[in-house]
């Protein structure tokens, strides 16, 4: 679950960030993850700045960093969306 009923963003697992490591192993390139927030009330999709996978970091640490940065960005988009509705 990546959202809650109050319009905020719940915490989520970092397992999805494994894609960054797998993609790097296969292509030698670092992928970029983009935070996305959907406002049901406004019927809008918000897309934040990309967060690039860093292949030089320990895998577990990098997965946590990506999840944390995505979560923070999505939370800010949710809060901004609510402020703009007022």
Secondary structure, 3 states (H helix, E strand, C coil): CCCCCCCCCCCCCCHHHHHHHHHHHHHCCCCEEEEEEEECCCCEEEEEEEEECCCCCCHHHHHHHHHHHHHHHHHHHHHHHHHHHC
